[in-house]
Amino acid sequence: MKKATLLHNPTAGENDFTKTELLDTIKKQGFDVSYASVKKDDWDKFSNDTDFLIIAGGDGTVRRVAKVLMKRERIEKQYPIAILPHGTANNIAGTLKIDGKVKDIVKSWQTATLKRFDIGKVGGLKDQTFFLEAFGLGIFPRLIKVMEKMDDDIGDDVDQKLKVAQAVLYDIVLNYKPQKCKIVADGAEYSGRYIMVEVMNTRSIGPRLELAPNGDPGDGEFDVVLISEEDQQKFGLFLLNQLNEGQETFSFTTIRAKKLEIEWEGKDLHVDDERLKPESPIRVSVEILPGMLEFMVAGD
């Protein structure tokens, strides 16, 4: 019998998973499981008897666990990760095609395969940092800033949160002043005036904005999405289409790269869902670290 450790964020999403319900569901599928709330101390003290970790939470919880695993020495035991999506956007789980009922996801672990997952490393800031979803600048970190102020007024309904975030981002796009940006990606230069530059590891970011629909977080390359001054209006139409659940398809300039050097005159910067406050101008390097994590995904 495989042993698992359940890492639960009881405040994520719409609070629809209780500790008891999760443990019962996992045990009924034949797993020996122990429990730790990520809101308590010492949740990150994993037993060597554990075969894999289960994260019941959103993208922020996955990042938090990944940060712990990244600090471990490579000679230490490494743990595959299973996800029970339990957040607002669940961009990481969505990219890995993990969705559906909890019971069905848990059952899939019996025959799961391991999916290698790359990590992005960012240098040049005060502290070295990494990302699972994306590193970017421009309108998305501005959205994070606005939503932080609105969070208490929106409530817990996931669909409502996503719609509000998309509407707020639309307003930001209409009024955002493009900034000069120098980008050197694998030796080739892509400089210009942009409202958004996103170095994507997952297919979507934020309020489920699928900017890199063909992205693969285990292929050893980033999808770098560039929204230029000329595409500002087009991106606004893309957001309106999202808000109205339209069927129109959009594509934007996307390049593939393993290493980037970026200089940006603005101050809006983020890693995953964390807004950074660097000094301007910004000069950073971004490189991919292939296959640093492994996630359990449904087998073929």
N, C-alpha and C positions, 0 to 999 in steps of 0.2 A: 504494500500500500504506500503510495507516494505521500510524503509529508509536505505540507505547505504552511506558510505564515501569511495570514490575512492582515494587510495594512489598510485600515479603514479610516476614511475622513467622514465622520458622522455629520458634518455641517455642509458637505458639498451638495450641489444640485438642489433638488426639491425635497431632500431628506426622506427619500422613498425607500431606502434600505436600512433596516435595523440590524444591529449586531446579531441578534438571535436568528433572524430570518436568513441572513447571509451564511452563518455557520451551519444552520440546519440544511440549507440547500447544497452547500459544498460537501458536507458529510454524507448526504444521501447519494451523492455521485461517486462515493468510494474513496474520498480523500481524507487523510488524517490532518486536521487543520488546527493551528493555534491562532490567537487573536492579539492584535495590538492596535490601539487607536493612535493615529499620528498626532493627535492633540495632547497626548500624554508623554511624559519623559521616558527615555530609554526605549522608544518604539523601534529604534534602529539597531538594536542588539540582536542580530540574527543568529540562530542556532546553526551549528555545522550539520545537524541532522536534517535541516530543511532542504527539500529538493527544489522548491521554487517559491517565489513571492507572488502574492495576489494583491493587486492594488484596487481597492474599491474607492474611487475618487475621480476627480477631473484632471485636466492637463497640469494644473499647478501641483497636485499631489504626485503625479508621475514624475514631474521635474524634481520635486523634493526628494523622492526616493532615488532617482538617478544621481542626484548630487552626492548622496551618501555612497552609492556604489562606485562612483567615479573616484572617490577618495581612497578606496581600498587598494591595496597593493595587488598587482596582477598575479602574484603568486598565491594570494588568498583565494578562498573558494568564491566563485562567481555564481550568481543566482539568476536563472531565467525569470522573466516577469510575465505574469498573466494580468490582464486588465478586465475589471468590471466597470464599464463607463458609468460615471456617477457625478458628472459635472455639468456645466452649462453647454460648452461647445464640443468638448471631447474630440479635438482635432487629431490627437495622436491615435486614439482608438479608431477614429474614422479612416485615417490613412491606412491603418492596418486591417481595415474591414472587419472590425470587431463591433458587432451590434446585435440587437435582438433581445430576447428574454434572458434573464439571469440564468435560469435553469439550463437553457440551451447553450449558452456560452460556457458554463461550467462543464457541461457534458462534453463539449468539444475538446477540453483539455486532455481527455483520455487518449485521443489520437492526434494531438497537436504537433505541429512542426515548429522549429525554432527559426525566427526571422531576425537576421542581423540588422542592427539599427545604428546608423552613423550618428556622430555627435559633431556639432560645430564649435570651434574654439575661436574666441575673440581676443586679440591682443591689442595693446596700445591704449587701453583705458587705465584708470587708476588701479583696478583689480582685474586680473585675468578672469574671464567668465566663459561659459559655454551655453549652448542652446540645443534643444531637441526639435522645436518647431521652426523658428525663424529668428534671424537678426535683421533689423531694418531701421529705416529712418523716414521721417516725413509724417504723413497723415495718420498712420496707425498708432504710433506712440502718443500723438495728440489725442486720439480717441481714448486711449487708456487714461490719460490725464482727466478728461471730461467725465468719463464713466466712474472714476474713483469718487468724484464729488456727488454723483447721482445715485450711487449704489443703494443707499438706505431708502430711497424713494421709489425704487422699481419693484421691490417684492421678490419672491422666490420662483415665480413662474418662469420656466426656462424659455419657452417660446416668446414670452413678452420681453425678456431680457435681450434675446437675440434681435428682435424687431427694433427695440429701442436703440440698441447699439448700431444697427445698420442705418437707422434714420439719422442718428447723431453724426455718423461718419459721412453721410451724404451732405449734411450741412457743412462739415469741415472741408470736404472736397470743394464745395462751391466757393469757399472763401480763402483757401490756403494759397499762400504765395510760394511759387516754385523757387527752389534754391539751387545754386550751382553745386555740382557734385562731380568729382573725378573718380572714376572707377577703372581699375586695372584688374581684369579677370584672366588668370592664366596667361598673363603677358600681353593681352589685347586690351586696348583702352576704349571705354564707353562713357565718355564724359558728356555732360549736358546739364540742363535745368530740369529738375524732377520734383514731383510732389510725393513720390513714394519709390523707395528702393527696398526690396525684400529679398534677402538671401534665404531661400526656402529649403527646409529639410522635409517638412510634411506637405501634404497637398493643400491644406487650408490653414488659415490663422484666424484669430479673433472670433468674431461672430459667424463662424463657418464660411468665411470667404475663400472659396476654392480658386486660388490664384495659380496653382500648379497642378492641374487635374491629372497629369501623367507622372507626377513626382513619385519617386521610390526612395524611401529613407535608408535603403540598404545598398544602393548602387555606387556609393563612393563619390558622388557628385552632388552639388547644389543646383537647384533651379533658381536663377536670379531674375526676379520680375522687376521690370523697369517701367514706371508710369511717368512719362515725360510731360512737360508743359503742354505739348501738342495733344496729348491723350487725356488731359484733365476732364474735358467735357464727356468724352467717351467713358471714362471711369465712373462719372456720375450716372450715366445711363445704365451702366452695369449694376450699380447699387440700387437704382430704381427698379430694375428688373428683378433683383433679389427680393426687395421689399414686397413687390407685387406678385411674387412667385411666378414670374414669367418664364417662358420657355426659350427665349432668345439666347444665343450663345455669343460669348465675347472672347477675344484673345488679345493678349498684350505682349509686348516685346519680352522675350525670355531667353536667357543665355544659360549655358551649362558651364560650371567651373568647379575646381577643387580648391583654389586659393584666390583670395581677392585682397586688394589694397584699396581703401576707400577714404576720400577726403570730402568733407561735407561742411558747408558754411552754416547750416542750421543747428538747432539745439535739440530737436525731437529725435530720440533714439530709444530703441528697446531691444531686449533679449526675451524671447517668448512673451509672456504676459507681464513682464516687469519693465516699467519705464525707467530709463537711466537719466541722470542729470549731469552730463559731462560739460566741460568747458568748451566753448566754441573758438575756432573751428575744430572739427573732429577729424582725427587721423587714426584709422584702425586697420588691422589685418584680420582676415577671417580665413580659416582653413578647416578642412574636413578631417575628422578622425574616424576612419572606417571601422564599422562593426564593433563599436565599444560596448553595446548592450545587445541583449537577445530577448525578444518577446515571443510568447507562445501564441501562435495563430492557428486557425482551423486548417487541418490538412486537406489535401485535394481529394 
